[in-house]
């Protein structure tokens, strides 16, 4: 299991060397950095340079960068103007692509493996024009990312447009084999469920966003605080056939009343790791029915 913390936990604060040092002192080995200009201003050369110099002298690594999803976000506001690669209007779509390219350029200073990207905004309906726009954007961005050694991982988000099934079809139908997927547990729970969504996306999943909710809104709670069945979810995620195991990226919302969030982060990582270890120690006789059921499902498909 690879332990990764998303800087979303600090989204309402500047991502400074002091914050990075706090994360490193908590012995978190890797980070996913959110591109939000009030949090991490990926367009500001001096900001990128300051963090680059810090990372060069420290053990904390950057696993992924989360592409920007909004612009003009003012302090205290919950949302700004969306940045969407599925925008049918050409000028706006090209502007979104350009903004994401600016984020990708960070890799020249701060190495990372994956760019996490939304296809459109949350709660969008599936529209052929939007899917065509997304394809045109991704055709260009995938090449741009590959030239920089980065893999784009599309994230399932609430709504039809970026559902698990649509993301799968987007890769299959366009044959853009360099694209991969980021599986978000909380978003799956809000839609068709963790198990069904993961089974749809499984073959292309290379990273995750792990968080919880109560099934009605995107709360970004710590795992085990909402209504996701984590025993079932962790069995699925733990069985993903990736060298070194699937990265578990905790993407959590700040809880002001929680004085020491990083202690809770490590406690949750420990609990997840213990659950995964327990699942892997199942005797063959206990595991056999699950394997047979999987074979049966495969045959039915």
Protein Blocks (a to p, Z undefined) as FASTA:
>chain_A
ZZdddfklmmmpccdfklmmmmmmnopabdcddddfklmccklmklmmmmmmmmmmpmbd
cfbdcddfbehiaehiabdcdddfkbfblklmmmmmmmmmmmmmmmmmmgcfbdcddehj
ehiacdfklmmmmmmmmmmmmmmmmmnopacdddddedjklgmklmmmmmmmnopakbcc
dddfklmmmmnojklmmmmmmmmgcbdcddddehlacnkpaehilmbdfklmmmmmmmpc
cehiaaddddddddfklmblmlmmmmmmmmmmmmmmmmmmpcfklmmmmmmmmmmmmmmZ
Z
